Amino acid sequence: MLLFFNNAWHENKDIFPILARLSSGQALFETIHYQDGVLYFWEKHLKRMEQSLAFFKAAVDWPDLKSIILQKLENADCRSARVKLVCTLPFEGRTSQLIPTDFLILIEFLPEKQSVTASVRLKTMDSPFNPEVALLQHKTINYGYHFYFKGLAQQEGFDDVLYLHPKGFLMETSMANIIGVKGDKLFTPPSSVGLLPGIVRSVLIQELEVIETKIHKNEIAAFDYFFLTSSVRELRFVEQIDRWTFAAEHKRHFLQIERSWQVIKQEYRARQRSHSQS
């Protein structure tokens, strides 16, 4: 087992299996937002990974990853970070017993104060994959195609791609879920169209009563506006989808939703503080 790295050959029997799986795309991951001592919605992230591990027939004796991460970030005097939890495992379908060395933790420090996130413009594109393929609904590291198609959209002056189901229904962007707004009601595509159900999306469904329903491309103009959801970038206003633009006046309503989201985060933080003190 040999590895060529940093202009030299290395022999490391311990790290080779994990690198071999990473190089072939056989890994699950979760991206978690850390801020001021809190790993937001850690339980939901871990549950999603556990569900995927069960799909791949993998059993795991979980190490205390949360404590490991929190201790490291607190010792680093970090205020905000993007934490990526990666679990490598074979996808062949046989039962696997995972151990702590199958996990990687990547931490990217973020600025303490994020500037106001800019609005985004989306270019619709037919999904290149069959939405019935179960693998698409698991958060694997096979993300190269997302960057490729996002790049194609950027070459046309957009910020990201918005995938379409073969029947024309909205799915998701390269790395975010989408929510449409009509009056005071919120709507999001269901997972049945082949999207990856995001954590922020699931929280908003629960807390803000977002309705899961199919949204056809021809219905875009019937919505007041759309916004995107993701764990680290959180909520982002969509100002344009293809030729359809959404009036800036709707940003006032969007800011109300953002304030509700901040309240949700504050309540989660309070619960975490309460549990740590009990």
Buried (B, 14 or more C-beta within 10 A) or exposed (E): EEBEEEEEEEEEEEEBBBBBBBEEEBBBBBBBBBBEBBBBBBEBBBBBBBEBBEBBEBEBEEEEBBEEBBEBBEEEEBBBBBBBBBBBBBBEEEEBEBEEEBBBEEBEEBEEEEEEEEBBBBBBBEBEEEBEEEEBBBBBBBEEEBEEBBEEBBEEEBBBBBBBBEEBBBBBBBBBBBBBBEEEEBBBBBBEBBBBBBBBBBBBBEBBEBEBEBBEBEBBEEBBBBBBBBBBBBBBBBBBBBEBEBEEEBBEBBEEBBEBBEEBBEEBBEEBEEEEEE
